[in-house]
Amino acid sequence: MNSAARIILKSGAWITLLLFGAVTLHLLSFSSAEPRTDDDHRRLFNDNYKIFSLTLPDNIDFCGENIPLQLLDVRERLDRELLVNTYWQSNSLLSHKRAARWFPVIEPILAREGVPDDLKYLALIESGLTNAVSPMGATGFWQFMKETAPKYGLEVSAEVDERYNVVKSTEAACKYLKEAHTQYGSWSMAVASYNLGGGGLNKQVERQKTQDYFALLLPEETSRYIFRILAAKEIIRDPARYGFHLRPQDLYAPYRTRALEVTGPIEDLADFAIRQGTNYKTLKLLNPWLRDVKLTNAKGKTYEILLPTEAFDTAKEE
């Protein structure tokens, strides 16, 4: 063996020895960090798992109305909802994702109806931007009761329930909220009425002799209502401040659809879907307000049915 080969072999041996030593040292360090007692375990946990309290924003408003953060009670109620939403990470992540899909649908309607953009967060806290049904029967993004819905222009029948129609129910919610704002003079009180009902809120106003939401003693759910909205608004507008990091591809994109007006009956929705180049499942996904397997439409009303475009299932816009 020549001298050059011996040098190469010696160098290789030293490299192997150094690597072996590094691995051994790492394993010894790792094993020495393992907790030996309960106290060691607690110390190791506390050293490596950090949960922080939050700093409140210096100021915040709702629909342009200033929130009186100088009041102790108000600060603590906001702090509670920010903590709940920050550390209920899965729920807040889903809120971000769904908001990316549905706020672009809701926002233009609010603007057209002349109500503040902040009211979109009401739908978020009411339903999580899903067609939820409460134990009391409140339904859809805006949680309308069956008895209340027709008053605000929503059709509710065995075949059609427009509480499940995001566009129609948003328009209905705007009507309710504008009426309540006219009555109470503030958006905070308008949304309190949306939660508690006009009768219940009026009773408290009469009893307590004030129309200031932040000065009223209200039931727990209504007392938290504005603050849940404020927390959702804060976190979605500035997610990084609260520890949320989402990439554009993590968000749920708006559905890519085309609209088809229907003025007559549809005897079989599954057959109709197939004729339109889709399937029953997708038809119901896009039109959850169709509650039966058919649409009789005896009065010849005009319904707008959403259908998927060719790009419906693509991951993102090119």
C-alpha positions in Angstrom: 0.0 0.0 0.0 1.5 3.4 -1.0 1.8 6.4 1.4 -1.1 8.2 -0.2 -3.5 5.3 0.4 -2.4 5.0 4.0 -3.1 8.8 4.5 -6.6 8.4 3.0 -7.4 5.4 5.2 -6.1 7.2 8.3 -8.2 10.2 7.5 -11.3 8.0 7.0 -10.7 6.3 10.3 -10.4 9.6 12.1 -13.7 10.9 10.5 -15.5 7.7 11.5 -14.1 8.0 15.1 -15.2 11.6 15.3 -18.7 10.8 14.0 -19.0 7.9 16.5 -18.0 10.2 19.3 -20.5 12.9 18.3 -23.3 10.4 18.2 -22.3 8.9 21.5 -22.1 12.4 23.1 -25.6 13.2 21.7 -27.1 10.0 23.1 -25.5 10.6 26.5 -26.8 14.2 26.6 -30.3 13.0 25.6 -30.4 10.3 28.2 -29.1 12.7 30.9 -32.1 15.0 30.1 -34.6 12.3 30.7 -36.6 13.0 34.0 -35.7 10.6 36.8 -38.2 11.8 39.3 -41.6 13.5 39.3 -39.9 16.8 40.2 -37.5 16.4 37.2 -40.5 15.6 35.0 -42.3 18.8 36.1 -39.2 20.9 35.7 -38.6 19.6 32.2 -42.2 20.2 31.2 -42.2 23.7 32.5 -38.9 24.5 30.9 -40.0 23.4 27.4 -43.8 24.2 27.3 -44.7 27.9 27.4 -48.2 29.4 27.5 -48.4 33.1 27.5 -51.0 35.5 28.6 -52.1 38.1 26.0 -51.6 41.8 25.7 -54.9 43.6 24.8 -55.0 46.0 21.9 -54.7 49.7 22.9 -58.0 50.4 21.3 -60.7 48.6 19.3 -64.0 49.4 17.7 -67.1 47.6 16.6 -68.8 48.9 13.5 -67.1 52.3 14.1 -68.3 52.4 17.7 -65.5 52.8 20.2 -65.2 50.0 22.8 -64.7 51.4 26.3 -61.5 49.6 27.2 -61.0 52.0 30.1 -63.6 49.9 32.0 -62.3 47.0 34.1 -65.2 44.8 33.2 -64.9 45.4 29.5 -61.1 44.7 29.5 -61.6 41.4 31.3 -64.5 40.3 29.1 -62.4 41.0 26.0 -59.4 39.2 27.5 -61.5 36.1 28.2 -62.6 35.8 24.6 -59.2 36.5 23.1 -57.7 33.8 25.4 -60.5 31.3 24.5 -60.0 31.9 20.7 -56.2 32.0 20.8 -55.8 28.7 22.7 -58.7 26.9 21.0 -56.3 26.7 18.1 -58.2 24.2 15.9 -61.4 26.2 16.0 -59.6 29.5 15.2 -57.7 27.9 12.4 -61.0 26.6 10.9 -62.5 30.1 11.3 -59.6 31.5 9.3 -59.9 28.9 6.6 -63.7 29.2 6.2 -63.6 33.0 6.4 -61.4 33.0 3.2 -64.2 31.2 1.4 -67.3 32.9 2.7 -66.4 36.5 3.6 -66.0 37.3 -0.1 -69.6 36.2 -0.5 -70.9 38.0 2.5 -68.9 41.3 2.3 -70.5 42.6 -0.9 -74.0 42.0 0.4 -73.3 43.9 3.6 -71.9 46.8 1.6 -74.9 46.8 -0.8 -77.3 46.7 2.2 -75.5 49.6 3.9 -74.5 47.8 7.1 -70.9 47.8 8.6 -68.5 45.2 7.4 -67.8 44.1 11.0 -71.2 42.3 11.0 -69.7 39.5 9.0 -68.1 38.3 12.2 -71.6 37.8 13.6 -72.2 35.0 11.2 -68.8 33.5 12.1 -69.6 33.3 15.8 -73.2 32.2 15.3 -72.4 29.2 13.1 -68.7 28.9 12.4 -69.7 29.7 8.8 -71.4 26.3 8.5 -75.0 25.4 8.0 -75.4 24.6 11.7 -78.7 23.7 13.4 -79.0 24.7 17.1 -80.8 22.6 19.7 -83.6 25.2 19.5 -83.8 24.8 15.7 -82.0 28.0 14.7 -80.5 27.2 11.3 -77.9 28.3 8.8 -75.0 30.7 8.8 -77.1 33.4 10.5 -79.1 31.0 12.7 -82.7 32.1 11.9 -85.6 30.4 13.6 -88.3 28.9 11.4 -90.9 31.3 12.8 -88.8 34.4 12.2 -87.3 33.6 8.8 -90.4 34.4 6.7 -90.7 37.8 8.2 -87.4 38.7 6.6 -88.2 37.2 3.2 -86.9 33.7 3.6 -88.9 30.7 2.2 -89.1 27.8 4.6 -90.9 24.7 3.4 -90.4 20.9 3.0 -88.5 21.4 -0.3 -86.9 24.8 0.1 -85.3 26.3 3.2 -83.6 29.6 2.4 -82.0 29.8 5.9 -79.4 27.5 4.3 -78.9 29.9 1.4 -75.9 32.1 2.3 -76.9 35.0 0.0 -80.6 35.0 1.0 -79.9 34.6 4.7 -77.3 37.3 4.7 -79.8 39.7 3.1 -82.4 38.7 5.7 -79.9 39.3 8.6 -79.1 42.8 7.2 -82.9 43.6 7.3 -83.1 42.5 10.9 -80.0 44.4 12.0 -80.9 47.6 10.3 -84.3 47.6 12.0 -82.6 46.9 15.4 -80.1 49.7 14.8 -82.9 52.1 14.1 -84.6 51.1 17.3 -81.6 51.2 19.6 -79.2 53.6 18.0 -76.1 51.4 18.2 -74.8 48.4 16.4 -73.7 46.8 19.7 -77.3 46.9 20.9 -78.6 45.7 17.5 -76.5 42.5 17.7 -77.4 42.0 21.3 -81.0 42.1 20.1 -80.1 39.6 17.4 -78.9 37.2 20.1 -81.4 37.8 22.9 -84.4 38.8 20.9 -86.0 42.2 20.9 -88.5 41.3 23.7 -85.8 40.1 26.0 -83.5 43.0 25.4 -86.3 45.6 25.8 -87.2 44.0 29.2 -83.6 44.6 30.4 -83.5 48.1 29.0 -86.7 49.0 30.9 -85.5 47.3 34.1 -82.0 48.8 34.1 -82.9 52.2 32.5 -80.0 52.2 30.0 -79.5 51.4 26.3 -75.7 51.1 26.7 -74.7 47.5 25.9 -71.6 47.8 28.1 -73.6 49.0 31.1 -76.3 46.4 30.9 -76.4 43.2 33.0 -77.4 40.6 30.5 -77.6 36.8 30.3 -74.2 35.1 29.9 -74.5 34.4 26.2 -75.5 37.9 25.3 -73.0 39.4 27.7 -70.2 37.5 25.8 -71.7 38.1 22.4 -69.9 41.4 21.3 -66.7 40.2 22.9 -66.7 37.0 20.9 -67.2 39.0 17.8 -64.4 41.4 18.7 -62.0 38.5 19.5 -62.8 36.9 16.1 -62.2 40.2 14.4 -58.9 40.8 16.1 -57.4 37.4 15.5 -58.5 37.1 11.8 -57.3 40.6 11.0 -53.9 40.1 12.7 -53.3 36.3 13.1 -49.6 36.5 13.6 -50.0 38.6 16.7 -51.9 35.7 18.3 -49.5 33.0 17.0 -51.4 31.8 13.9 -49.4 31.4 10.7 -51.4 30.4 7.6 -50.1 30.3 4.0 -52.5 31.3 1.2 -52.7 27.6 0.2 -53.9 26.7 3.7 -57.1 28.7 3.3 -60.3 27.4 1.8 -60.8 29.1 -1.6 -64.3 30.3 -2.6 -66.2 27.7 -4.6 -65.9 28.2 -8.4 -69.5 28.1 -9.6 -71.9 29.1 -12.3 -75.5 30.1 -11.7 -78.5 28.6 -13.5 -81.9 30.2 -13.2 -84.8 27.7 -12.8 -88.4 28.7 -13.1 -90.1 25.3 -13.4 -90.2 22.1 -11.5 -87.3 19.6 -11.2 -88.7 16.1 -10.8 -85.5 14.5 -9.8 -82.5 16.4 -8.5 -80.1 13.6 -9.1 -81.1 13.3 -12.8 -80.9 17.1 -13.0 -77.4 17.2 -11.6 -76.2 14.5 -14.0 -77.7 16.5 -17.0 -75.7 19.5 -15.8 -72.5 17.6 -15.7 -72.2 17.1 -11.9 -73.7 14.8 -9.3 -76.3 14.9 -6.5 -73.7 15.3 -3.7 -72.1 18.4 -5.3 -75.5 19.9 -6.2 -76.5 19.7 -2.5 -73.1 20.9 -1.3 -73.6 24.1 -3.4 -77.3 24.4 -2.8 -78.1 23.1 0.7 -81.3 25.1 0.7 -82.7 22.4 -1.6 -84.1 20.1 1.1 -85.8 17.3 -0.8 -84.9 15.1 -3.8 -87.1 17.2 -6.0 -88.2 20.8 -6.5 -92.0 21.0 -7.2 -92.0 24.8 -7.6 -95.8 24.9 -8.1 -95.9 28.7 -8.1 -93.3 29.0 -10.8 -90.8 31.0 -8.7 -87.3 31.8 -10.1 -84.6 30.0 -8.2 -80.8 30.5 -8.8 -79.1 27.1 -8.6 -75.3 27.0 -8.3 -73.4 24.5 -10.4 -69.6 23.7 -10.4 -67.4 25.1 -13.1 -64.8 22.9 -14.8 -62.2 24.4 -12.4 -64.3 23.5 -9.3 -61.9 20.8 -8.0 -58.6 22.5 -8.9 -56.3 23.4 -6.0 -55.8 27.0 -6.8 -56.1 29.6 -9.5 -53.4 29.3 -12.2 
